[in-house]
């Protein structure tokens, strides 16, 4: 996740960040890989330089303003075409926050519009004029449209490895399933998007620790995502999108987006799969992500047992506190280390 302050936009910063993360993991067996934050000004030279460091596997594409710390993101994907060509050639990965960020688009429709938005001329139109008739008056409404993103990328770069990250709707799942066999495009699915719908965020008062982007959607979308995750077709992979924002930054007049699930993400996936009788599909779901990223596990395994444990109300983050997902609740599964 390169949307730090400042963002990880250069190889030098990525190396520094990687070293910092490695020093913090201690004796953990975690393998850390990094991506660079893609901007309008990213160059092919940067792609060539990052290829020298195997732990840098690609780029994260944030549409400008789409999520937390994304203001430096891409304003027009066409500015990055030379970069995409080199990323495809070198077998690197493009991770995409798959939403539009325009203010006139309803926040619950951002992913749908990102996928379905239609160009007016069949090519690269930047604007269109729509005409609406109200009673006897003709009203002309001019609207600026961003050209499609995902469909042109899939068409123009057929070998580009793309992750539509943290898809949150049936539209995202349907689009990925509609791609031809062998397509190098996958969708990552978070544990919170297959466990919760928007009621968790909004019913009984606003729950800031369930506020994330993409925002939680209605129940039909949650079910569609769970069906996709358990489908065994290899097109969907794990992706926690875990964000350890402090209690202060979440419980404020302008709380930031992000759910912290890193402490129980695996257990939540297990619980969700078990809930629909698909535990036998869990290993394939995890394996699909490893295959996509080309990660060798060296024969390491993770052992889980069905045993209750209680999630703490808060967790330390340096001098600050984080409120984890499921705080104060009991988990049904536990990793045995």
Secondary structure by P-SEA (a helix, b strand, c coil): ccccccccccaaaaaaaaaaaaaaaccccbbbbbbccccccccaaaaaaaaacccccbbbbbcccccccccccccccccaaaaaaaaaaabbbbbbccccccccccccaaaaaaccccccccccccbbbbbbbcccbbbbbbbbbccccaaaaaaacccccccccccccaaaaaaaaaccccccbbbbbcccccccccccccccccccccccccccccaaaaaaaaaaaacccccbbbbccccccccccccccbbbbbbbccccaaaaaaaaaaaaccccaaaaaaaaaaaaacccccbbbbbbcbbbbbbcccccccccccccccccccccccccc
